[in-house]
Amino acid sequence: MGRQAGGFLLLTLIWGTTWAAIRVGLRGMPPFTGVAVRFTIAGALLLGLARAFRVRLGLGGRRERVLWVVNGILSFCVSYSAVYWAEQYLPSGLAAVLFATYPLAVAALAHFLLPGERLRRVAALGVLLGFAGVAVIFSEDLALLGGEAMRRAGLVMLLSPLASAVATVAIKRWGSDLHPFSLSAVPMLIAGVTMGGVALLVERGSPLVLDVRSLGALLYLAVLGSAVAFTVYYWLLVRIGATRVALVTYLIPIVAVAVGALFFDEPLRPRLLAGSALVLAGVVLVGRGRAPR
């Protein structure tokens, strides 16, 4: 239990800071190129680690290969393309709160597709309460969606949690016996190749600014934000429920707003404390209200 709590905390800290890192990286690299390079580096690193630790990939046959493609397309191509593109127009904190709809989608899908994760009423209330807390934290930012460019970016951003939720539930149902390296390394390489082709088509000629800040952000996102974080995430996914591990998304915006206050001069407001209390209360309710296996 201690290792699971540690993994949950690690994910919160890493993914809570990646939103700001994406914002920094976009200053030097267009969005689809950034996605392609990030996951090519991360996938190659994980594939090397799999070979070093003698983890054999592909033993699951056709089922494993299908999950590679599903996860690569949904979790990394669709989800992160939406995130990177939307963050050109949305503040990083607002992007984080829109992605916090992810646990709602996971809980709804898991309720129908994962027999061991049916939600009781109190757990459903917890999911809604947690999202209400995130909405309170960024309620002023949500009003910014009134602008047309912001509105379009917000709608595109909502594709990310939906695509990730479908992939998460699919992995939990059909891939719980697969090694985390299998669920991350190959799908990331698939995303790197796919998004590389997309970038060549739509971003050819776009300027690149490979300075210390943009390269540092890229390496942080590739190594910690991808290779480390997704390995921990899939390790947790096979040990605890999809709905429970998805609750990390509720805590990420709290870290994101703290990073914004420290490094981007975004002011702290009293509603942050109120929203944080609602988020934590929602986490407790969901944890207590899940139906037993």
Secondary structure by P-SEA (a helix, b strand, c coil): caaaaaaaaaaaaaaaaaaaaaaaaaacccaaaaaaaaaaaaaaaaaaaaaaaccccccccaaaaaaaaaaaacccaaaaaaaaaaaacccaaaaaaaacaaaaaaaaaaacccccccccaaaaaaaaaaaaaaaaaccccccccccaaaaaaaaaaaaaaaaaaaaaaaaaacccccccccccaaaaaaaaaaaaaaaaaccccccccccaaaaaaaaaaaccccaaaaaaaaaaaaccccccccccccaaaaaaaaaaaacccccccaaaaaaaaaaaaaaaaaaaccccc
